[in-house]
Amino acid sequence: MRAAADKTLRVALGGLGAIGLPVARRLAAGLPGLSLAAVSARDLGRAAARLQALGIAVPIVRLAALAETADIVIESLPSALFRAIAEPALDAGRLFLPLSVGALLDHPDLVERAKRRGARIIVPTGALLGLDAVRAAAEGEIRSVTLVTRKPPAGLAGAPYLVERGLSLAGLDRPLKLFEGTARDGVRGFPANVNVAAALALAGIGPDRTRLEIWADPGIERNTHRIEVEADSVRLSMTIENVPSPENPRTGRITPLSVIACLRGLTETVRIGS
C-alpha cells in the first residue's frame, strides 16, 4: 500500500470485457481516493483500441507487470490466466480482487502465498447477494447451504461440462437441470458461469459441503440465483435476478457495479455492511 500521506490508491485492471470495461470507465471518470494506473488484457492490441475509443489514456502493460504499477490489482480474465495475474500481485503484497473466484478453489496455495507476502485477497460480492449474512452465520454453526442457479441457455452454452458430454442447449423448450452436486465440481464444470458458487462456499461452509444446482431455463431472461441456508442462528432464503450483460450473457450487469462498490468501500469514511 502507498504511504498514508498519499490517500489515492492506484488501481490496475486485468481484463477489459463485460466486467473490466465498465470498471475502467468509472475509474477514469473519477472515484474519490482511487485512480486507474494501468490496464492489461489477453489481447493488448484490442485493449488499446477499446481504451482509445473511450478516450482513456492509461498505460497498457503485460499481466505480470500490473502489480508493479498499483496498490490494488483487479482480475477479470479467463480462469486459465488466473495465476499469471495473481502470483505477481500477491508476491508484491498488493490488494488482489479476483472475479474468477472459482480459480481460488483449484489454487489454494495462493492463500498461503498471500499470507507470507502480506497481501490480501478481497472477493467482491459480484452477482450474488447475502454474503455478509452467510459470513455472519459462519461465525456460529451452518448446517447446510444450497445454491440454485437458473440461466437462459445462451448464458450456459459452451461450458466445459456441456462440451465434454456433447450436450447442446440449442432449441431447448423447457427448463433442464444440467448439474447437481458440490460447489467445487460445479465451478470446475462451469468456470465462467458460477463463480457465485465459489464465493458462497468461501463465505460459508466450503466448496465440498455447499450444494449446487444449475438449470438452463429458456423461459427466463435474467440470471437467477437462489440461496438457502440453515444455521443455528438463522434460516436464510434469498433470490437475486440479474440482468445479463449485453456484451457477455454469462455475466450480470451488477457484477462490475459490485466491483466499483467494493473499491469505494476501501476509501470511504463510513462503510455499510460487514
N, C-alpha and C positions, 0 to 999 in steps of 0.2 A: 504494500500500500504506500501511497505517497505521504510525504510529511504532513503533519497536522495543519501546518500553516497554509498549505495549499489544499483547499477543500474540494477542488474539482477532481473527480475521478475519471480517468481515461478509460474508455471502453473500446475493446477490439472485438470485431464481429466476424465469425467464421460461418459463411453461408449467406447467400442473397436470394433465397427463394421466398416461399409464401410466408415464412416467419421473419427471416433476416431483413428482407427489403423494407417492410413497414417499420421495423425497429430502427434501421439505418435512417429512414426518412424522419422519424420522430426525433432521434438524437441530433440529426443535422439541423432540424428546426429549432432545437433548444430544449433541454431538460435541465432544471436547476441542479447545479453541482455535478453535472455529467457532460462529457464531451466524447465525440466519436473520433478515435485516434487512428484506427486502421481497419481495413477490411481484407478478408481473404475468401476464396471460394474454390470449388473443384475446377472451374473454368475461369481463369483470371481475366482472359480477354472479354468474356461475356460480362463478368462483374464490372469491368471498366466501362463497358458500353452502357450498362444499366445505371451506374452512378452518374455518368456524363449526361444521360437523358434526364436525370433528376436534378442536375446542376449541383451535385455533391462532390466537392473536391476533398479527397482524403486518400492517403497512401494505400496502395493495394500491394499486399505482401504475400509471401508463402505462408502456409498454415503454421509451420514451425516458428515463424518469426512474429506471430501475433503477440505472444507473451512478452516479447522484448519491448513492445510499444505501449502497454496498457496495464492498468491495475485490475481490470475485470475482463475476462475472456468469455464470450458467449459462443456456444456451439449450436448450430442449426444446419447440420450436414447429414448426408447419408451415413448410416451407422458404421459402414466399413471404414470411414475416415476418422472414427471417434478417437482412437489412440493418438493419431497424428496431431490432433489439436489438444487433447487432454494432457498428454505427457509433458510437453513443454510448459503448459500453463501451470501445472502442479509443481513441476521442478523449480519454477521461478517463484513459487509461493503466492500465486495470484488467487483472486476470487474466480472460480470457474462455474459458469452457469450452463449446464448441459440441457438440451432439449431432447436428444436421443437418450432418454433416461434408461431405456431398456438395456443399453450397452453397459451400464454400470453393473447389471446383474451378471454379465459374462466377463467382466473385468474387475472383480472385487479387489484386486491388488492395488487399484488406483486409489482406493480409500486409504489404505495404509501408506501409500506414497504421499498422499496429501498431508497426512499426519506428520510424517517425517520432515516434510519440506515447509510446514507451517502454512500450507494452502487451505482454502475452504471450498467445498462443493455445495452450491446452493441450487436446488432444483425448483424452478418456477412452477406454480400450480398448473399452468398450461390449460388444457381443455377440460379439466376436471373441476370438481368443487368439493368442499368439506375436508380438505387435507388437514386443516388446523384442528378440526374436531376429531379426526381419526388419530392425529398425533397426541391430542389430549387424552383420548380413551386408552391409548397405548401406554400411558403412564400408570394405568391400572391393568386390568386383565381383559383382553379382547378374545372372545371365544371363536368368532367366525367373521370373515369378510368376503363378500361376493360382489363382483362387478359384472354387469350385463351390458355389453356394448352392441348397439344396432347402428348400422350404417347403410346408406344407399349402396347398391352393388358397385358403382363406379369408385367408391371410396375404399374398396377392398380388392379390386381387380389387380392382379399381378403380385399378390403377396406370395412369398416363398412357400407357405403351407399349401396354397392352392396350386401353384406351379408344380411342386413335387408330386402332387396327386393327380395332376392332369384335370383339375376342376375348372370349369368356366362358369361365369355368372351371367353370361350373355343370354338375354331372353327370360331371365328369372321373373316369374309372375306371382310369387308368394314368398313370405319370409322363410329363410332357410338357416338353420343353426349349423355353422361351419366348424365350431370348435367348442369344446367344454373340457376344462382341465385346470391345471395350475397357471398362475400368472407367469411363472418362469417359462413354461412351454409355450404359452400363448404369445408372449413377446418374441420368442425366437421364430415362431411361425409367421408372425405379422409385425415385423420390426418397424414398419412405417405407419402402422395403424393404431397400436395400442400401447404407446409409451405411457398413457394414463394408467395402465395396469401396473407398470413398474413403479410409478410414483406412488400409487396407492399402497403397493406392497411394502415399499421402503418406509412409508409413513406409519404403517400398521404392524402386521404380524409376519412380514416376509413373503418372498415370492413362491415358496413351496406350500404355504398354508392359505394364501389368498386364492380364491376360486374365480375363474373367468369363463364367461360365455361370450361368443362372438357370433352375431347374426348379420346376414345380408338381407335387407328388407327393401324391396322395390316400392313399398307403399309409403316411405318416409323421404323427406327432403333434407333432414338435419341429422348430423351425427349425434346419437343419443347414448348417454351413459347413465346407468342406474347403480347406485351403491347401496348395499345392505350390510349393516354392521351390528353384531350382537356383542355387547360388552357388559362387564359388571357395573359400569357407571351409566350406560346409555344404550338405547336402541336407535340406530340411525337408518333412515331411508331417504335417499336423495337422488334426484334426477336432474340432468342438465341436457338441453337440446341445443347443440351448437350449429350455427350457420356455417356451411363449408366455405373454405377459401375459394374464390373464383379461379385462382391460379393453380391450386392443388386440392382436390376434393378430399384427400386424406387428412387435411389439416383444417381445424376450425378457425374462423376469423378471430376468435377470442384469444387464441394462443399467443400471437405477437403482442396483443394488449396485456396479457398476463406478464410477459417479459418486461414490458415497459413499466407496469405497476411494481414488479419486483425491483427494477432499477431505482424507481422513485423511493422505494422503501429503504434503500441503502443510504439515502441522503436526507430524508425528511426528518423534521424535528419531532413530529408525532406520527407514530406508526400504528395502524389499526390491525389487529389480528396477531395470532401467535406464529 
